[in-house]
């Protein structure tokens, strides 16, 4: 490559890079901040989903307990009716 063209290219590139450095840094900071906000929102949603899942699991446990308890009572009642003499 010819040194005659290389010197002016480097001479122009240095100020251009210097001028673009600040906007590039600001853009990167903005992008980082945006990612932080999005991560915070995602974490908040995950916490809400976890809380909702916990509530649903508790409700299912209560329903299982009701069904199990009622099933035992119903079984006992059927057995009592079988043991009772017909009139």
C-alpha distance (Angstrom), angle and dihedral (degrees) to the residues before:
residue distance angle dihedral
X1 . . .
X2 3.77 . .
X3 3.81 114.8 .
X4 3.80 88.7 -149.1
X5 3.81 90.8 71.6
X6 3.82 97.1 33.9
X7 3.81 95.6 63.3
X8 3.84 95.6 55.6
X9 3.83 91.6 44.1
X10 3.80 91.1 53.4
X11 3.81 90.1 42.0
X12 3.81 91.1 56.1
X13 3.81 95.3 38.9
X14 3.81 95.8 58.3
X15 3.84 96.2 59.4
X16 3.81 91.6 41.3
X17 3.81 90.6 53.1
X18 3.80 89.8 46.3
X19 3.82 91.0 51.9
X20 3.82 93.3 47.5
X21 3.81 94.8 46.4
X22 3.83 97.0 81.2
X23 3.82 97.4 46.1
X24 3.79 90.0 45.1
X25 3.82 91.4 51.4
X26 3.83 90.8 48.2
X27 3.80 91.2 49.1
X28 3.80 91.1 50.6
X29 3.82 91.3 48.7
X30 3.80 90.1 49.7
X31 3.79 90.8 49.3
X32 3.84 91.2 49.2
X33 3.81 91.4 50.0
X34 3.79 91.1 48.7
X35 3.80 90.9 51.2
X36 3.81 90.2 49.5
X37 3.81 91.1 52.3
X38 3.80 92.2 47.4
X39 3.81 90.8 48.8
X40 3.80 90.0 50.7
X41 3.79 91.5 50.6
X42 3.81 91.2 47.9
X43 3.81 90.9 50.2
X44 3.81 90.2 49.8
X45 3.81 91.3 50.8
X46 3.79 90.7 48.1
X47 3.81 89.9 52.3
X48 3.81 90.5 49.8
X49 3.81 91.3 49.9
X50 3.80 90.7 47.7
X51 3.81 91.1 51.3
X52 3.80 91.1 47.7
X53 3.80 91.1 48.6
X54 3.80 90.2 50.2
X55 3.81 91.1 51.9
X56 3.80 91.2 48.6
X57 3.81 91.5 48.9
X58 3.81 89.6 51.5
X59 3.81 91.2 50.3
X60 3.80 91.6 49.0
X61 3.81 89.7 50.0
X62 3.81 90.0 52.6
X63 3.81 91.4 48.8
X64 3.80 90.9 48.7
X65 3.79 90.0 50.4
X66 3.82 91.2 48.9
X67 3.80 92.0 48.9
X68 3.78 93.3 45.2
X69 3.79 93.9 46.9
X70 3.81 92.8 43.3
X71 3.80 90.3 46.1
X72 3.81 90.8 55.9
X73 3.79 92.1 46.6
X74 3.80 91.2 47.5
X75 3.80 91.3 49.0
X76 3.81 90.8 50.9
X77 3.80 90.8 48.6
X78 3.83 91.5 51.2
X79 3.79 90.5 49.8
X80 3.83 91.1 50.6
X81 3.78 90.2 51.0
X82 3.81 91.0 50.6
X83 3.79 91.6 50.3
X84 3.79 93.1 48.9
X85 3.80 114.3 96.8
X86 3.78 117.1 -116.0
X87 3.85 113.7 -116.3
